[in-house]
Amino acid sequence: MNKAEVEKLLERYRNGLCTEDEKTLVESWHLSALRTKTSDLDHAELTDAKNQIWSAIEEETELKSTRKQLLWPKLAAAAVVLFFIGFVISNQLKKQLPDQQQTSKTTEKIIKPGGNKATLTLADGSKISLTDATNGIIAKQAGINITKTSKGELIYTVATQSASNHRKDVFNTIETPRGGQYQINLPDGTKVWLNAESALKYPAAFNEEERKVELKGEAYFEVAKLTDKNGMRVPFKVKSDIGAGRSQEVEVLGTHFNINAYNNEPSNKTTLLEGSVRIKNLQSNISQLLKPGQQSIINSSSPLVKVETIDAEEAVTWKDGYFSFNEENLETIMNKIARWYNVEIDYRGNKINKTFGGRISRFNSVNEVLDMLQTTGAVHFKIEERRILVMP
């Protein structure tokens, strides 16, 4: 085989145009040894392989006359070498990739957000999982139909005229778990959005004397206006009895507001968006009127009702599917994350005395929310199953 034939053969091989016999010939020049290597190739191995290949080509084709004569075949051989180096590396990556992907899924487990989940407890003690119940009427009591819709809503509607003479002791309770939320339309037309890990106790039907409900956790209310037979407005009251000097009662006539009353939060906060409400501290009986854009704060350190002017819309972004952190401390933020993603929080190292701001969809994975917080450089996270480690 002369120089020209070798050149053409190597070119056809590089372009994948060799016949089986030609391919066998080229690979007999020790290229097959490189292709079938199963271990990772370091620099020394690659250099040795190239030397062996070139030596074999030189001996086989007797192309040893001059440096000039050797130049082109060397380039051609180098091209073949690079082809097989790429082939081997590609094979190695393909073999390793499934294991690496599996490892990634384990160490960077994606934790998905919550959804429409709740349990309804009727007056007789029976429980209905709203998560699993089929859409349509799921119960009837005190002349009221209770209907579940496909949108994650629970609707109470008057079924008979006898509902106006209902018993005052017929109460229902709707509860959302960690990772759950739900909307309920009460018999008087009031709409309530329950956040995660919350509970609302309410009568199956309201009378013309009083509308009173009890809340633990967080809820957004759009209270419907209701008048008695004399045309007087019937007040709507929300009691949040969470103890430790943070219990309160909110009285409204027709308005939009949000209450945040979790046991593991330091204060009980009510934010007014529309209308007017009166906030009463049940420990001291001191009360305050709120105007739209104001927030009341009740905590154990004071018998007063503290009032601040804030961006009220920011306080209720959770209802519209967002986390909105407005210079909040890390513990408050992690409480929100724990409730919505149903995870445990474990703090490691020194306490992080820093506030954070930002907005992100509640329907992103928890990984994306944590990444946003990590961009500050002030905090780092590690996920272990359903536990989030928080570190400086």
ZABA-673387 format. One record per atom (N, C-alpha, C): x, y, z. Coordinates in steps of 0.2 Angstrom, whole numbers, plus 5000, padded with zeros to 4 digits. Example, Ala and Ser with C-alpha at 12.3 -4.5 7.8 and 13.67 -1.06 7.14 Angstrom:
# ZABA-673387
506649725039
506249785039
506649845039
506449895035
506849955036
506450005039
This chain:
# ZABA-673387
500449945000
500050005000
500450065000
500350114995
500850174995
500550224998
500850284998
500650345002
499950365000
499850374994
499250394991
498650354994
498750284993
498250244995
498050255003
498650255007
498550265014
498150335015
498350385012
497950445013
497250445012
497050405006
496350405004
495950355009
496350305011
496050255016
495850295023
496350335025
496250365031
495650425031
495650455025
495150505024
494450465024
494350415020
493750375020
493550355027
494050325031
493850305037
493650365042
493950425041
493750485045
493050505043
492850495037
492250515035
491650455035
491850405038
491450345039
491250315032
491650315027
491550285020
491850215019
492250195024
492650135023
492150075022
492350025018
492049955018
492249925024
491949865025
492049825031
492849805031
493049785026
493749755025
494249815026
494049875024
494549935025
494549955032
493949955035
493849965042
494249925046
494249855045
494649805048
495349825048
495549845042
496349855041
496549915045
496149975045
496350025049
496350015056
495849975059
495749965066
496349915068
496549875063
497149835065
497749865067
497749935065
498349975067
498250005074
498049955078
497949965086
497450015088
497050035083
496550085085
495950045089
495849985087
495349945091
495449945098
496149945100
496349935107
496050005111
496150055107
495950125110
495150125111
494850095106
494050105106
493750055112
494050005113
493749955118
494049965125
494350025126
494650035133
494050055137
493950025143
493450035148
493550085153
494150095155
494350145160
494450215158
494450265162
494550335160
495250335157
495350385153
495950395149
496250455152
496850445155
497250505157
497750525152
498050585153
498550615148
499050565146
499350525150
499950485148
499650425144
499050395145
498750345141
498650365134
498350425134
498150455127
498850465123
499350495126
499950505122
500250435120
500250385124
500550325123
500150285117
499450295117
499050265112
499150305105
499250365105
499450405099
500150375096
500550365100
501250345098
501250275095
500850235099
500750165096
500450165089
499950205088
499550205082
500050225076
500350285078
500750315073
501350265071
501650235076
502150185074
501950125070
501350105071
501050045068
500950065060
500650125059
500550155053
501250165049
501750185052
502350195049
502650125047
502650075051
502950015049
502549975044
501849985044
501449955039
501549985032
501550045032
501550075025
502250105023
502750095027
503450105026
503550185024
503150225027
503150295026
503750325031
504350315030
504850335034
505450375030
505250395024
505850425020
506050495023
505550545023
505750605025
505250635029
505450695033
504950725037
504350755033
504550785027
504050805023
503550755021
503750695019
503350645017
502850625023
503150625029
502750605035
502250645037
502250715035
501850765038
501050745037
500850735031
500150725030
499850665033
500150605032
499950545035
499850555043
500350595046
500250605053
499650645055
499550695051
498950735052
498250685051
498350645046
497750605045
497650555051
498250525053
498150475058
497950515065
498150575066
497950615071
497150625071
496950635065
496250645065
495850575067
496150525065
495850455067
495850445074
496450465077
496550455084
496050505088
495950565086
495450605089
494750575089
494650545083
493950515082
493850465087
494350425088
494250365093
494250395100
494650445101
494750475108
494050495110
493650535105
493050555106
492550495107
492650445103
492150385104
492250355111
492850345113
492950315120
492650365125
492750425125
492550475130
491750475130
491450475124
490750475123
490450415127
490750355125
490550295128
490550295136
491150325138
491250325146
490650375149
490550425145
490050475148
489350435148
489150405142
488550365142
488450315148
489050285149
488950235154
488850265161
489150325162
489150355169
488550395170
488250425164
487750465165
487150445169
486850385167
486250365171
486450365179
487050345181
487150345188
487250415191
487450465187
487550535189
486850565189
486450545184
485750575184
485350545191
485450485192
485150455198
485350495204
486050505205
486350535210
486050605211
485950645205
485750715206
485050715208
484650665206
483950665209
483850645216
484350615219
484350595226
484650655230
485150685228
485450735232
485150805231
484750815225
484450875224
483650855223
483350825228
482650805227
482250865226
481750865221
481350915220
480750905224
480550965228
479950955233
479451005230
478950975228
478351015224
477951055229
477551105226
477151145231
476551115233
476151145237
475551115240
474951135234
474351115236
473751125232
473151125236
472551115232
471951115235
471751055240
471951055246
471851005250
471451025257
470950985259
470651005265
470250955268
470050955274
469550905277
468950945280
468350925279
467750955282
467450915287
467350945293
467050905299
466350935300
465850895299
465150915300
464950915307
464350945309
464150945316
464150885319
463950825316
463850765319
464550725320
465150755318
465750735319
466050695313
465650685308
465850645302
466350695298
466850665295
467350695291
467350685284
467450735280
467450725272
468050755270
468450705266
469050735263
468950765257
469050835257
468850875251
469350865245
469950835247
470450815242
470250755238
469850715241
469650645237
468950645235
468550695238
467850695237
467650715229
467150685227
466950695220
466650765220
466650795214
466350865213
465550855214
465250905216
464450905217
464250915224
463650895226
463450905233
463750845237
464050865242
464350815246
464050805253
463550845255
463250845261
462650895261
462150875266
461550915267
461450915274
461350975277
461150985284
460851055285
460451055290
460051115292
459851155286
459551125281
459251155275
459751185271
460351165271
460951185267
461251135263
461351145257
461751105253
462551125253
462951075253
463651085253
463951055247
464251095243
464451075236
465151085235
465551035232
466251045231
466251055223
466651105221
466751125214
467451095212
467551095205
468151075202
468751125203
468551185205
469051245206
469351245213
469151195217
469451195224
469051235229
468351235228
467951285232
467451235235
467251265241
466651235245
466151285246
465551265243
465051315243
464451295247
464151335251
463551325255
462951365252
462451335251
461851365248
461251345251
460751385252
460151375256
459751325251
459451275254
459151225250
458351225252
458151245258
457451255260
457351315264
456751335264
456551395268
456651385275
456651325277
456751305285
457451325287
457851335282
458551355284
458551425288
458051465287
458051525291
457951515298
457651455300
457551435307
458051385310
458651395307
459151345309
459351345316
459651295318
459951285325
460651315326
460751355331
461351395332
461951345334
461851285335
462351235338
462551195332
462351205326
462651165320
463251195317
463851175319
464451205317
464851155312
465151185307
465651145303
466351175304
466851135303
467551155303
467851135296
468151175293
468651155287
469351165289
469751115288
470451125290
470951105284
471451145283
471951135278
472551105281
472851055278
473451025281
474051065279
474651045281
475251075278
475251055271
475451105266
475451095259
474751095256
474251125260
473551135257
473251205258
472751215254
472351275254
471651265251
471251305253
470551295250
470151355251
469651365246
469151425247
468451395249
468151435253
467451415255
467051475254
466451465252
465851515251
465351505256
465351545261
464851535267
464151545265
463651525269
462951525267
462751605266
463051655269
462851725269
463151755263
463551715259
463951745253
464651765254
464851765260
465551785262
466051725259
466551755256
467051715253
467651715258
467951655259
468551645263
469051595260
469651625259
470251585257
470651565263
470751495263
471151475269
471851455267
472351475270
473051465268
473251395272
473851375271
474051305273
474051305281
473851245283
473851235291
473451275294
472851285292
472351335295
471651295296
471251325300
470551295302
470051355303
469451345300
468951395301
468351355304
468051375309
467451345312
466951395311
466351375309
465751425307
465151385307
464551425308
463951385308
463751365301
463351315301
463051285294
462651335291
462351385295
461951435292
461851495297
461951555295
461951615299
461151635300
461151665306
460451695308
460551775307
459951805309
459951885308
460251915314
460451885319
460751915325
461551925325
461851875322
462551875323
462851825318
463451845315
463851805311
464551795314
464651735317
465251735320
465651665318
466351675317
466751615315
467351615319
467751565319
468351555323
468851535318
469451565319
470051555314
470651535318
471051485316
471651475318
472151465311
472651505311
473051505305
472951565301
472951565294
472851625290
472251615285
471951675284
471351675280
471251745277
470951745271
470751805268
470051805267
469751865270
468951865270
468751915265
468251905261
467851955258
467151945260
466951985265
466351985269
465752015265
465251975265
464651995261
464252035266
463852085263
463452135267
462752095269
462552095275
461952065277
461552105281
460852115280
460452155284
459852115287
459652135293
459152095296
458452125294
457852105297
457252125294
457052195295
457452225299
457352295300
457852345296
458252305292
458652345287
459352355290
459452335296
460052345300
460652295297
461252315297
461752275295
461952225300
462052165298
462252115303
462952105303
463252115309
464052115310
464252045309
464952045306
465251985305
465851985310
465951935314
466551935319
466951875317
467651885318
468151825317
468551825324
468451775327
468851765333
469451725332
470051745334
470651705334
470951695341
470851645344
471051625351
471651585350
472251615350
472851575350
473351585356
473051615361
473351625368
473951665368
474351665374
474951695375
474851775373
474351805375
474251875374
474151895367
473951845363
473851865355
473151855353
472751835357
472051825355
471651885353
471251885348
470851945346
470251925343
469851985342
469151975339
469152035334
468952015328
468852065322
468152075321
467852135321
467152145319
467152185313
466752165308
466652205302
465952205300
465752245295
465152255292
465152225285
465652235282
465652215275
466352245272
466852195271
467452225270
467952165267
468552185265
469052135263
469652145268
469852085271
470452085275
470752025276
471352025279
471751955280
471951955287
471851895290
472151875297
472651825296
473251845300
473751795301
473851775308
473551715310
473551705317
473751625318
474451615317
474751555318
475051545325
474951485328
475251475335
475951485335
476351475330
477051475330
477351545327
476951595327
477151665325
477151705331
477551755332
477551795338
476951845339
476651855333
476051905334
475451885329
474951915331
474251905327
474151975323
474151965316
474152015312
473552015308
473252075307
472652085303
472752145298
472652135292
472752185287
472152195283
471952265282
471352285279
471452315272
471152285268
471152305261
470552355259
469952345261
469352375259
468852385265
468552435266
468052445271
468352465278
468052445283
468352455290
468252395295
468652395299
468652335304
468852365311
468552335316
468752355323
469152295326
469752305328
470152245331
470152255339
469952195342
469952195350
470452155352
470952175357
471352135360
471052095366
470952035366
470451995370
470851995377
471452005378
471752005384
471652065388
471652125385
471552195388
470852225386
470552195381
469952225379
470052295376
470652315374
470752375370
470652365363
470352415360
470252405353
470452465348
470552445342
470752495337
470352485331
470152545327
469852545321
470452545315
470352505310
470852505305
470552535299
470952565295
470852595288
471152555283
470952555277
471252525272
471952535271
472452485270
473152495270
473452495277
473052475282
473352475288
473352405291
473852385295
473952325298
473952325306
473552285309
473552285317
474052225319
474352235324
474852185327
474652175335
474552115337
474452105344
474952045346
475352065351
475852015353
475852015361
476151965364
476151965371
476552015375
476952055371
477352105375
476952165376
476352175374
475952235375
475252225375
474852255379
474152245380
473752285374
474152325370
473852375365
473752335359
473452375354
473352355347
473752395343
474352375341
474852415337
474552425330
474552485327
474352495320
474852525316
475052495310
475552515305
475252525298
475452575295
475252585288
475752535283
475552495279
475952455275
475652445268
475952405264
475652395257
475252335258
474552345259
474152285260
474152235255
474252255249
474152205243
474752155244
475352175247
475852125248
475752075253
475352095258
475152045263
474651985261
474351995255
473851945253
474051915246
474751925244
474951895238
474851815238
474851785244
474851715245
474151685242
473651725242
472951705239
473051705232
473451745229
473551745222
474051705219
474351665224
474851615222
475651635222
475751685226
476451715227
476751715234
477351705235
477751725241
477951795240
477851835245
478051905244
478451915251
479051925251
479451935257
479652015257
479352045261
479552115262
479952135268
480552125267
481052135273
480852095279
480752035278
480551985283
481151945286
481151925292
481651895295
481651815292
482151785293
482251715290
481751665293
481651675300
481251625303
480451625301
480251695300
479551695297
479551675290
480051685286
480051655279
480051585279
480451555283
480451475283
479851445286
479451485291
478851455293
478351455287
478351505283
477951505277
478051445272
478751435271
478951375267
478751315270
478851305276
478751245280
477951225279
477551275280
476851255279
476651245272
476851275267
476651265261
476951205257
477551185259
477851135256
477851065260
477551075266
477551015271
478250995272
478651035274
479351015276
479551035283
480051005286
480351025292
480951065291
481051115296
481551155296
482051145301
482651145300
483151125305
483751175304
483851225309
484351275309
484951245312
485551265308
486151245310
486651305311
487051305315
487551365316
487251425319
487551475318
487351545321
486751565318
486351605322
485751635320
485851685315
485451685309
485551735304
485151795305
485451845307
485051915309
485051955302
484651935298
484551975291
483851965289
483652025286
482952025283
483052015275
482451985272
482551965265
481851995262
481952015255
481452035251
481452005244
480852005241
480751965235
480151935234
479951915228
479351885226
479451825221
479051775223
479151715218
478551675219
478351635213
477751595213
477751545219
477151535222
477151485227
477051415223
476951415217
476951355213
477551325210
478151365211
478751345210
478951285215
479451245213
479751195218
480051235224
480151205230
480451235235
481151245234
481451205229
482151215227
482251285224
481851305220
481851375217
481751435222
481351425227
481251475232
481851475236
482151425238
482751425242
483351455238
483351445231
483951465227
483851545227
483251575227
483151645227
483451675233
483351645239
483551665245
484351665246
484651605243
485351595243
485751645239
485451675234
485751725230
486051785234
485751795240
485951855245
486651835248
486851775248
487451755251
487451745258
486851765261
486851765269
486551705272
486351655267
486051595270
486151535265
486251475267
486351425263
485851365265
485651325260
485151265262
485451205259
485251155263
485351085261
484651045262
484451005257
483850965257
484050895259
483750865264
483750795266
483050765266
482850735261
482150705261
481650765262
481250765267
480850825268
481050875273
481650875274
481950915279
482450965276
482351035278
482851085275
483251105280
483951095279
484451125284
484651195282
484551245287
484751315286
485351325289
485851355285
486551365288
486751435286
487151475290
487451535288
487951525281
